[in-house]
């Protein structure tokens, strides 16, 4: 199945980063309304995909996650832990509650969002490639409770990514 953008990332695509970040401060209710609507659309799209696939989904970034799906949560690297907890995490949790296990792909830094993310029982994996992540810190924060998939990228210059899977 495809990797679909999560609700906050869809808001970023629809509004643009500058406007989304401004609205987080000046129009938070509007951002939440948008999140509510895009969350329902994502849930219905994945239900339709699951039905079309005969009832089984396969997470694109995680061969080891059985009957799971992927979401992109790229904007988590742009916001504080508090903003992530208010504007992204609750909607990702709602999607997981509706659809079951999932993995997140995010090219940015994860450290500040892992504690909140781990409170989502349906989040089973996090995938990314950027060297912004402190691997020792990620492993310590995850403490074996979520699969970390970190490796090279076919889309980014290797100076920005991890060169191998060691």
Buried (B, 14 or more C-beta within 10 A) or exposed (E): BEBBBBBBBBBBEEBEEEBBBEBBEEBEEEBBEBBEEBBBEBBEEBEEBBEEEEEEBBBBBBEEBEEBBBBBBBBBBBBEBEBBBBBBBBBBBBBBEBBBBBBBBBBBBBBBBBEBBBEBEBBBBBBBBBBEBEEEEBEEBBEEEBBBBBBEBEEEEEEEBBEEEE
